[in-house]
Amino acid sequence: MALVNVVPSRAPKTASKTYGSHRARVIGLGLVFLWFSIGGVAHFAATRLEMRIVPPYIPWPRTAVLVSGLCELLGAAGILFKATRRAAGLGLFVLTIAVTPANFYMMQHADQFGVPYWALVLRLPVQVALLALIAWSTATPDSARRAA
């Protein structure tokens, strides 16, 4: 499925800078889409594995994994359409923050997961970059102008 209402058929004749920025935003949307669509599928394909990283103080880990996976898939689909892009972006932003405790839990108990500690530490700034990418790539032209 192509990104709907995002990619122009050809570059505008007068605004190559705008087109370059537009192209970068499309690439950003593609990365966000891939991140959350693959992650969302993983919640269903490897539910037990995903449940292991849910901190013990969160009730109903299976439900938490399935609901967050569904939210990831809905958000990924939502950013494909101009009409729902901003709302989906906000939802993915909040969801990314909401799953942060699982990242810290994994880092605190790295020996239980077979993942090098350095990779779990590196995950935190990657998550901050992901938040920035979500905010930037899903911003509407009006919200992007206000932020500038």
PyRosetta script that sets phi, psi and omega in degrees:
from pyrosetta import init, pose_from_sequence

init()
pose = pose_from_sequence("MALVNVVPSRAPKTASKTYGSHRARVIGLGLVFLWFSIGGVAHFAATRLEMRIVPPYIPWPRTAVLVSGLCELLGAAGILFKATRRAAGLGLFVLTIAVTPANFYMMQHADQFGVPYWALVLRLPVQVALLALIAWSTATPDSARRAA")
pose.set_psi(1, 130.1)
pose.set_omega(1, 179.8)
pose.set_phi(2, -82.3)
pose.set_psi(2, 158.9)
pose.set_omega(2, 175.5)
pose.set_phi(3, -68.2)
pose.set_psi(3, 118.7)
pose.set_omega(3, -175.1)
pose.set_phi(4, -79.5)
pose.set_psi(4, 134.7)
pose.set_omega(4, 177.1)
pose.set_phi(5, 58.5)
pose.set_psi(5, 31.2)
pose.set_omega(5, -178.3)
pose.set_phi(6, -120.7)
pose.set_psi(6, -47.5)
pose.set_omega(6, -171.8)
pose.set_phi(7, -93.7)
pose.set_psi(7, 118.3)
pose.set_omega(7, 177.0)
pose.set_phi(8, -72.8)
pose.set_psi(8, 156.1)
pose.set_omega(8, -179.0)
pose.set_phi(9, -68.0)
pose.set_psi(9, -28.8)
pose.set_omega(9, 174.5)
pose.set_phi(10, -155.0)
pose.set_psi(10, 162.3)
pose.set_omega(10, -177.5)
pose.set_phi(11, -66.4)
pose.set_psi(11, 141.8)
pose.set_omega(11, 175.0)
pose.set_phi(12, -60.5)
pose.set_psi(12, 145.5)
pose.set_omega(12, -176.4)
pose.set_phi(13, -71.0)
pose.set_psi(13, -29.8)
pose.set_omega(13, -172.0)
pose.set_phi(14, -104.9)
pose.set_psi(14, -15.1)
pose.set_omega(14, -171.2)
pose.set_phi(15, -126.1)
pose.set_psi(15, 71.1)
pose.set_omega(15, -178.4)
pose.set_phi(16, -66.1)
pose.set_psi(16, -33.3)
pose.set_omega(16, 177.4)
pose.set_phi(17, -64.5)
pose.set_psi(17, -43.9)
pose.set_omega(17, 178.2)
pose.set_phi(18, -62.7)
pose.set_psi(18, -42.1)
pose.set_omega(18, 178.9)
pose.set_phi(19, -63.5)
pose.set_psi(19, -41.4)
pose.set_omega(19, 178.0)
pose.set_phi(20, -61.6)
pose.set_psi(20, -42.0)
pose.set_omega(20, 177.4)
pose.set_phi(21, -65.9)
pose.set_psi(21, -40.4)
pose.set_omega(21, 178.5)
pose.set_phi(22, -63.1)
pose.set_psi(22, -43.3)
pose.set_omega(22, 180.0)
pose.set_phi(23, -63.4)
pose.set_psi(23, -42.5)
pose.set_omega(23, 178.1)
pose.set_phi(24, -62.4)
pose.set_psi(24, -39.5)
pose.set_omega(24, 179.1)
pose.set_phi(25, -65.0)
pose.set_psi(25, -39.4)
pose.set_omega(25, 177.6)
pose.set_phi(26, -63.2)
pose.set_psi(26, -42.1)
pose.set_omega(26, 177.0)
pose.set_phi(27, -62.8)
pose.set_psi(27, -42.2)
pose.set_omega(27, 176.7)
pose.set_phi(28, -60.1)
pose.set_psi(28, -44.7)
pose.set_omega(28, 177.5)
pose.set_phi(29, -60.5)
pose.set_psi(29, -40.7)
pose.set_omega(29, 178.5)
pose.set_phi(30, -61.9)
pose.set_psi(30, -42.1)
pose.set_omega(30, 178.5)
pose.set_phi(31, -65.3)
pose.set_psi(31, -43.4)
pose.set_omega(31, 178.7)
pose.set_phi(32, -63.4)
pose.set_psi(32, -43.6)
pose.set_omega(32, 179.0)
pose.set_phi(33, -58.9)
pose.set_psi(33, -49.2)
pose.set_omega(33, -179.4)
pose.set_phi(34, -62.0)
pose.set_psi(34, -45.6)
pose.set_omega(34, -178.8)
pose.set_phi(35, -54.4)
pose.set_psi(35, -50.0)
pose.set_omega(35, -174.1)
pose.set_phi(36, -83.0)
pose.set_psi(36, -30.0)
pose.set_omega(36, 177.5)
pose.set_phi(37, -71.2)
pose.set_psi(37, -41.7)
pose.set_omega(37, 177.0)
pose.set_phi(38, -67.1)
pose.set_psi(38, -45.5)
pose.set_omega(38, 178.1)
pose.set_phi(39, -61.2)
pose.set_psi(39, -41.7)
pose.set_omega(39, 179.6)
pose.set_phi(40, -63.7)
pose.set_psi(40, -42.7)
pose.set_omega(40, 177.4)
pose.set_phi(41, -62.8)
pose.set_psi(41, -39.6)
pose.set_omega(41, -179.9)
pose.set_phi(42, -60.2)
pose.set_psi(42, -32.8)
pose.set_omega(42, 179.0)
pose.set_phi(43, -62.2)
pose.set_psi(43, -30.4)
pose.set_omega(43, -179.7)
pose.set_phi(44, -94.1)
pose.set_psi(44, -35.3)
pose.set_omega(44, -178.3)
pose.set_phi(45, -77.0)
pose.set_psi(45, -29.3)
pose.set_omega(45, -177.5)
pose.set_phi(46, -132.4)
pose.set_psi(46, 51.8)
pose.set_omega(46, -174.7)
pose.set_phi(47, -56.8)
pose.set_psi(47, -46.0)
pose.set_omega(47, -178.4)
pose.set_phi(48, -62.8)
pose.set_psi(48, -40.5)
pose.set_omega(48, 177.8)
pose.set_phi(49, -63.7)
pose.set_psi(49, -44.9)
pose.set_omega(49, 178.8)
pose.set_phi(50, -64.1)
pose.set_psi(50, -34.6)
pose.set_omega(50, 180.0)
pose.set_phi(51, -64.3)
pose.set_psi(51, -28.3)
pose.set_omega(51, -178.3)
pose.set_phi(52, -63.5)
pose.set_psi(52, -27.3)
pose.set_omega(52, -176.7)
pose.set_phi(53, -92.0)
pose.set_psi(53, -2.3)
pose.set_omega(53, 176.6)
pose.set_phi(54, -74.1)
pose.set_psi(54, 123.0)
pose.set_omega(54, 179.6)
pose.set_phi(55, -57.4)
pose.set_psi(55, 146.2)
pose.set_omega(55, -175.7)
pose.set_phi(56, -63.0)
pose.set_psi(56, -20.4)
pose.set_omega(56, -179.7)
pose.set_phi(57, -81.0)
pose.set_psi(57, -3.8)
pose.set_omega(57, 177.1)
pose.set_phi(58, -94.3)
pose.set_psi(58, 119.8)
pose.set_omega(58, -177.3)
pose.set_phi(59, -71.8)
pose.set_psi(59, 155.2)
pose.set_omega(59, 175.5)
pose.set_phi(60, 52.9)
pose.set_psi(60, 65.6)
pose.set_omega(60, -176.5)
pose.set_phi(61, -59.1)
pose.set_psi(61, -36.7)
pose.set_omega(61, 179.4)
pose.set_phi(62, -62.9)
pose.set_psi(62, -46.0)
pose.set_omega(62, 178.5)
pose.set_phi(63, -62.3)
pose.set_psi(63, -42.6)
pose.set_omega(63, 179.0)
pose.set_phi(64, -60.1)
pose.set_psi(64, -41.7)
pose.set_omega(64, -179.8)
pose.set_phi(65, -67.4)
pose.set_psi(65, -45.7)
pose.set_omega(65, -177.8)
pose.set_phi(66, -68.3)
pose.set_psi(66, -40.6)
pose.set_omega(66, 179.0)
pose.set_phi(67, -66.7)
pose.set_psi(67, -43.5)
pose.set_omega(67, 179.6)
pose.set_phi(68, -67.2)
pose.set_psi(68, -34.7)
pose.set_omega(68, 175.9)
pose.set_phi(69, -64.5)
pose.set_psi(69, -43.0)
pose.set_omega(69, 177.2)
pose.set_phi(70, -62.2)
pose.set_psi(70, -42.8)
pose.set_omega(70, 178.3)
pose.set_phi(71, -62.4)
pose.set_psi(71, -39.4)
pose.set_omega(71, 177.7)
pose.set_phi(72, -62.5)
pose.set_psi(72, -44.3)
pose.set_omega(72, -179.5)
pose.set_phi(73, -67.0)
pose.set_psi(73, -41.7)
pose.set_omega(73, 177.9)
pose.set_phi(74, -65.3)
pose.set_psi(74, -41.0)
pose.set_omega(74, 178.0)
pose.set_phi(75, -64.1)
pose.set_psi(75, -42.4)
pose.set_omega(75, 178.8)
pose.set_phi(76, -61.3)
pose.set_psi(76, -44.0)
pose.set_omega(76, 177.9)
pose.set_phi(77, -66.3)
pose.set_psi(77, -39.1)
pose.set_omega(77, -177.2)
pose.set_phi(78, -64.0)
pose.set_psi(78, -32.4)
pose.set_omega(78, -179.2)
pose.set_phi(79, -74.9)
pose.set_psi(79, -9.9)
pose.set_omega(79, 179.2)
pose.set_phi(80, -75.2)
pose.set_psi(80, -20.7)
pose.set_omega(80, -175.1)
pose.set_phi(81, -112.6)
pose.set_psi(81, 129.9)
pose.set_omega(81, -177.3)
pose.set_phi(82, -54.4)
pose.set_psi(82, -40.0)
pose.set_omega(82, -176.4)
pose.set_phi(83, -66.0)
pose.set_psi(83, -27.2)
pose.set_omega(83, -176.9)
pose.set_phi(84, -113.8)
pose.set_psi(84, -0.8)
pose.set_omega(84, -172.5)
pose.set_phi(85, -58.2)
pose.set_psi(85, -48.3)
pose.set_omega(85, -175.7)
pose.set_phi(86, -65.4)
pose.set_psi(86, -46.0)
pose.set_omega(86, 179.5)
pose.set_phi(87, -63.3)
pose.set_psi(87, -42.3)
pose.set_omega(87, 178.5)
pose.set_phi(88, -63.8)
pose.set_psi(88, -40.0)
pose.set_omega(88, 177.8)
pose.set_phi(89, -62.2)
pose.set_psi(89, -43.5)
pose.set_omega(89, 177.1)
pose.set_phi(90, -62.4)
pose.set_psi(90, -41.4)
pose.set_omega(90, 178.1)
pose.set_phi(91, -62.9)
pose.set_psi(91, -43.3)
pose.set_omega(91, 179.0)
pose.set_phi(92, -67.1)
pose.set_psi(92, -35.0)
pose.set_omega(92, 177.4)
pose.set_phi(93, -62.5)
pose.set_psi(93, -48.9)
pose.set_omega(93, -179.8)
pose.set_phi(94, -64.9)
pose.set_psi(94, -41.8)
pose.set_omega(94, 179.1)
pose.set_phi(95, -61.2)
pose.set_psi(95, -41.3)
pose.set_omega(95, 179.6)
pose.set_phi(96, -61.7)
pose.set_psi(96, -40.7)
pose.set_omega(96, 176.6)
pose.set_phi(97, -67.5)
pose.set_psi(97, -39.4)
pose.set_omega(97, -177.2)
pose.set_phi(98, -64.6)
pose.set_psi(98, -30.2)
pose.set_omega(98, -178.9)
pose.set_phi(99, -90.1)
pose.set_psi(99, -0.3)
pose.set_omega(99, 179.7)
pose.set_phi(100, -57.3)
pose.set_psi(100, -37.6)
pose.set_omega(100, 177.1)
pose.set_phi(101, -56.0)
pose.set_psi(101, -33.6)
pose.set_omega(101, 177.6)
pose.set_phi(102, -65.2)
pose.set_psi(102, -37.3)
pose.set_omega(102, 178.2)
pose.set_phi(103, -65.4)
pose.set_psi(103, -42.7)
pose.set_omega(103, 177.9)
pose.set_phi(104, -67.4)
pose.set_psi(104, -39.3)
pose.set_omega(104, 178.0)
pose.set_phi(105, -59.9)
pose.set_psi(105, -45.8)
pose.set_omega(105, 177.8)
pose.set_phi(106, -60.1)
pose.set_psi(106, -42.5)
pose.set_omega(106, -178.7)
pose.set_phi(107, -64.9)
pose.set_psi(107, -39.1)
pose.set_omega(107, -179.1)
pose.set_phi(108, -72.0)
pose.set_psi(108, -22.2)
pose.set_omega(108, -177.6)
pose.set_phi(109, -127.1)
pose.set_psi(109, 44.3)
pose.set_omega(109, -174.7)
pose.set_phi(110, -55.2)
pose.set_psi(110, -35.0)
pose.set_omega(110, -177.9)
pose.set_phi(111, -62.9)
pose.set_psi(111, -21.2)
pose.set_omega(111, -179.7)
pose.set_phi(112, -83.6)
pose.set_psi(112, -10.2)
pose.set_omega(112, -170.8)
pose.set_phi(113, -116.8)
pose.set_psi(113, -7.0)
pose.set_omega(113, 178.7)
pose.set_phi(114, 66.4)
pose.set_psi(114, 25.3)
pose.set_omega(114, 178.3)
pose.set_phi(115, -114.9)
pose.set_psi(115, 133.1)
pose.set_omega(115, 179.9)
pose.set_phi(116, -58.1)
pose.set_psi(116, 140.8)
pose.set_omega(116, -178.6)
pose.set_phi(117, -57.0)
pose.set_psi(117, -41.2)
pose.set_omega(117, -178.4)
pose.set_phi(118, -59.9)
pose.set_psi(118, -34.3)
pose.set_omega(118, 179.9)
pose.set_phi(119, -69.0)
pose.set_psi(119, -36.0)
pose.set_omega(119, 178.9)
pose.set_phi(120, -71.4)
pose.set_psi(120, -33.6)
pose.set_omega(120, 175.6)
pose.set_phi(121, -69.6)
pose.set_psi(121, -42.5)
pose.set_omega(121, 179.5)
pose.set_phi(122, -63.6)
pose.set_psi(122, -27.7)
pose.set_omega(122, -179.1)
pose.set_phi(123, -60.5)
pose.set_psi(123, -32.0)
pose.set_omega(123, -176.2)
pose.set_phi(124, -66.3)
pose.set_psi(124, -50.0)
pose.set_omega(124, 176.0)
pose.set_phi(125, -67.4)
pose.set_psi(125, -28.2)
pose.set_omega(125, 175.0)
pose.set_phi(126, -64.0)
pose.set_psi(126, -38.5)
pose.set_omega(126, 178.2)
pose.set_phi(127, -65.9)
pose.set_psi(127, -38.4)
pose.set_omega(127, 176.6)
pose.set_phi(128, -63.6)
pose.set_psi(128, -42.6)
pose.set_omega(128, 177.5)
pose.set_phi(129, -63.3)
pose.set_psi(129, -38.6)
pose.set_omega(129, 177.4)
pose.set_phi(130, -62.7)
pose.set_psi(130, -42.3)
pose.set_omega(130, 176.7)
pose.set_phi(131, -59.4)
pose.set_psi(131, -43.3)
pose.set_omega(131, 178.5)
pose.set_phi(132, -64.1)
pose.set_psi(132, -41.4)
pose.set_omega(132, -179.9)
pose.set_phi(133, -65.3)
pose.set_psi(133, -41.2)
pose.set_omega(133, 177.1)
pose.set_phi(134, -60.7)
pose.set_psi(134, -49.8)
pose.set_omega(134, -177.5)
pose.set_phi(135, -61.0)
pose.set_psi(135, -45.0)
pose.set_omega(135, -176.4)
pose.set_phi(136, -71.4)
pose.set_psi(136, -46.8)
pose.set_omega(136, -173.2)
pose.set_phi(137, -74.3)
pose.set_psi(137, -23.5)
pose.set_omega(137, -178.8)
pose.set_phi(138, -101.3)
pose.set_psi(138, 2.7)
pose.set_omega(138, 178.9)
pose.set_phi(139, -66.1)
pose.set_psi(139, 140.0)
pose.set_omega(139, 173.8)
pose.set_phi(140, -78.6)
pose.set_psi(140, 158.9)
pose.set_omega(140, 179.2)
pose.set_phi(141, -54.0)
pose.set_psi(141, -38.3)
pose.set_omega(141, 179.8)
pose.set_phi(142, -65.9)
pose.set_psi(142, -45.5)
pose.set_omega(142, -178.3)
pose.set_phi(143, -69.9)
pose.set_psi(143, -32.5)
pose.set_omega(143, 178.3)
pose.set_phi(144, -67.6)
pose.set_psi(144, -38.5)
pose.set_omega(144, 178.8)
pose.set_phi(145, -67.2)
pose.set_psi(145, -39.3)
pose.set_omega(145, 179.3)
pose.set_phi(146, -65.0)
pose.set_psi(146, -36.5)
pose.set_omega(146, -178.0)
pose.set_phi(147, -72.7)
pose.set_psi(147, -25.6)
pose.set_omega(147, -177.1)
pose.set_phi(148, -78.3)
pose.dump_pdb("model.pdb")
